[in-house]
């Protein structure tokens, strides 16, 4: 049994790993739509259509990614190969977004860029499932430690996004010789690739003592194979899991609408694309503070489900301020920072709640479907991305968007309120689903302990 102090020490290495790897998210979340419309000259309608097709395909793949991870058997363990090699695909996909080789605005250009986006985001499914599973291994059967591990991961991720927010545009302008052009984005992505791979290697190393060899001569753990039909049942007949997935579809749809619109809001409402630097750095620093406080607050409140109730309401409510004050730099940045601060509490407890639903299912049926159920987090994200791309296209169509346009007051008002209400509703509606969830925090803590006693706890050395 690995001592608790060792586990806590490893959470700091985990945070460093997430800091380095999270910079890969800058291009494929904050600037992907800008790459389409402003760098490649693709119309918003064509962009939305291509993105909807590739994100829908990504949703289908994500339904099976967890099964691949669940069945993985190697001398490096079940999860570590995905942690090390998955980021290579992510970064290669990001580069494809930056090589529109078929000409400005063509269907072929949009299709190639969409393929790059598909590769980048689909590889994250495998990486994410492996990361979340190893977080569970580090936390063991200690419910509060599981929240702490998740908090450390989100702290690192938030700091990584602060770093990427601060350095992305300066790097783009450095490599682009003072301009936000394709050469500049390619140079920035190259720098990010080295950072991401360093973070992946750190994570690969620290998880060695938790994710043990499970194949070949070095195997020390032999796990019972779970049938794919049992994995499916562990989702569709598992009420806590279903409510959690539906909640995440709603809230991530709102999140990606906001994240996709930020660059347009800064450029065309505030009037300065460089406002993105302030927005990304400030909001993600707010996420870091929230992720730091979340484990302690969750324990004081009485558990993860209670925390989800409170902070869903706070996150959704804070978005209304964007519609009221979002016409100036700080009128936009401050409400967004509140949104990210409150949201980070939900992000911190979200993955442990997926683990909870897997524990509930194992307690009820005796079937271990943790890896597959954790992959449903990515499924929820992919569905949300697909819906958000349609919403983004509709919003840009609503304001008759063209690159370099000047928004009139009506257009600025429409964009502000779209930016406010999209994420706002996405976080308020899940409160209803949490009421249907059906398992209290106290009941879940008992289930985790009983599973550890009956099934031997998390796989570890």
C-alpha positions, 0 to 999 in steps of 0.5 A, spaced: 500 500 500 502 506 497 502 511 503 498 517 503 504 522 504 507 519 497 500 520 494 500 527 496 507 528 493 505 525 487 499 530 486 504 536 485 508 532 479 501 531 476 499 538 477 506 540 473 504 535 468 497 538 467 500 545 466 505 543 461 500 539 457 494 544 457 498 549 453 495 544 447 488 546 448 490 554 446 489 552 439 484 547 438 479 551 443 480 558 443 483 560 436 480 554 432 474 558 429 479 564 428 484 559 424 478 557 419 474 564 418 480 569 418 486 565 417 483 561 411 478 565 409 472 559 410 465 562 411 462 561 418 456 557 414 462 552 411 466 552 418 460 550 422 458 545 417 465 541 417 466 542 424 459 539 426 461 533 421 467 532 424 465 533 431 459 528 430 464 523 428 468 524 434 462 523 438 461 516 435 469 514 436 468 517 443 463 511 444 468 506 443 475 509 446 473 507 453 472 500 451 479 500 448 482 503 454 478 498 458 481 492 454 489 495 454 494 490 456 501 492 456 508 491 460 507 499 461 500 498 464 493 499 462 493 507 462 500 509 461 501 508 453 495 512 452 498 518 456 505 518 453 503 517 445 496 520 445 499 527 445 503 526 439 496 525 435 493 531 439 499 536 436 499 533 429 492 534 429 493 541 431 498 543 426 493 540 420 489 546 422 495 551 420 496 548 413 490 550 409 493 547 403 488 548 398 487 555 397 483 560 401 475 559 403 475 552 399 471 546 401 477 542 401 481 547 405 475 547 410 475 539 410 483 538 411 482 543 417 476 539 420 480 533 419 486 536 424 481 538 429 478 531 429 485 528 430 486 533 435 480 532 439 479 525 438 486 523 441 484 527 447 478 522 449 484 516 450 488 521 453 483 524 458 480 517 460 487 514 461 488 521 466 482 520 469 483 513 471 490 514 474 487 520 478 483 515 481 489 510 482 492 515 486 486 517 490 485 510 492 479 509 496 480 515 500 474 520 497 477 526 500 483 524 497 480 523 490 477 530 490 484 533 492 488 529 486 482 532 481 484 539 484 491 538 483 490 536 476 485 542 475 490 547 478 496 545 473 491 545 468 488 552 469 496 555 470 497 552 464 492 555 460 494 562 464 501 561 461 498 559 454 493 565 454 499 570 456 504 567 451 500 565 445 499 571 441 506 574 443 509 567 440 504 568 434 506 575 433 514 573 434 514 568 429 509 572 424 513 578 424 508 582 428 502 579 425 497 574 427 498 570 421 499 562 419 507 562 420 506 565 427 501 560 429 505 554 426 511 557 430 507 557 437 504 550 436 511 548 435 513 551 442 507 548 445 509 541 442 515 541 446 512 543 452 506 538 451 511 532 450 515 534 457 508 534 461 506 527 458 513 524 460 512 527 467 505 524 468 508 517 464 513 517 470 509 518 476 504 513 474 509 507 474 507 505 481 500 506 480 498 503 473 502 496 474 504 492 468 498 487 466 501 483 460 506 479 458 512 476 463 512 483 467 504 482 468 503 483 476 495 484 475 490 480 472 483 483 471 477 480 469 475 482 462 469 486 462 464 485 456 462 491 451 455 490 453 456 490 460 460 497 459 454 499 455 449 497 461 454 501 466 452 507 462 444 507 460 442 503 466 446 507 471 442 513 473 447 517 477 452 516 470 446 518 466 444 524 470 452 526 470 453 525 462 446 529 461 449 535 465 455 535 462 453 536 455 449 542 457 454 545 461 460 544 456 455 546 450 455 553 454 462 553 456 464 552 448 460 557 446 463 562 450 470 559 449 469 560 441 466 567 442 471 570 446 476 571 440 470 575 436 468 578 442 474 581 444 476 583 436 469 586 434 465 588 441 471 590 445 475 592 439 482 589 440 484 582 439 489 583 444 484 583 449 484 575 449 491 575 452 488 579 458 481 575 458 485 568 458 490 569 463 485 572 468 480 567 467 484 561 468 488 564 474 481 565 477 480 557 475 487 556 479 484 559 485 478 555 485 481 549 483 485 550 489 480 551 494 475 546 491 477 540 495 477 544 502 470 547 500 467 540 498 469 537 504 466 542 508 460 543 504 459 535 505 461 532 499 461 533 491 454 532 489 452 538 494 458 542 491 455 541 484 448 544 486 451 550 489 456 552 484 452 550 478 447 556 480 453 561 482 456 559 475 450 560 471 448 566 475 455 570 473 454 569 466 448 574 466 453 580 468 457 579 461 450 581 457 450 587 462 457 589 462 461 586 457 462 592 452 469 594 455 475 590 457 474 589 464 466 589 464 467 583 460 474 580 463 471 580 470 464 577 469 468 571 465 473 571 471 467 570 476 464 564 471 471 561 471 472 561 478 465 558 480 466 553 474 473 550 477 469 548 483 465 543 478 471 541 474 474 539 480 469 534 482 466 532 475 471 526 474 471 524 481 463 524 480 464 519 474 468 515 478 463 515 484 458 513 478 462 507 476 463 505 484 455 505 485 455 500 479 460 496 481 457 496 488 450 494 485 452 489 479 459 487 481 462 489 474 468 494 474 467 499 468 471 504 471 475 506 464 469 506 460 464 510 464 470 515 465 470 515 457 463 518 458 466 524 460 469 525 453 463 523 450 459 529 453 464 534 451 464 531 444 456 532 444 457 539 447 462 541 442 458 538 436 452 542 438 456 548 440 459 549 433 452 549 430 450 555 435 457 558 433 455 558 426 448 561 428 450 566 432 455 569 427 450 568 422 445 572 426 450 578 426 452 577 419 459 576 420 464 577 415 472 578 417 474 585 419 467 587 420 465 593 424 459 591 429 453 596 430 450 597 437 445 592 435 450 587 433 454 588 439 448 587 444 446 581 440 453 578 441 454 580 448 447 577 450 449 570 446 455 570 450 452 571 456 446 566 455 449 560 452 453 558 458 448 561 463 443 556 461 448 551 460 450 551 468 443 552 471 439 547 467 443 541 470 441 543 477 434 539 475 438 533 473 442 533 479 435 532 483 434 526 479 441 523 481 439 519 486 445 517 491 447 522 496 454 524 498 454 520 505 451 513 501 457 514 496 462 514 501 460 508 504 460 505 497 467 507 496 469 503 502 465 497 501 468 496 494 475 497 496 474 491 502 470 487 497 474 488 490 481 490 493 480 497 492 484 501 486 489 497 482 496 499 485 503 497 487 
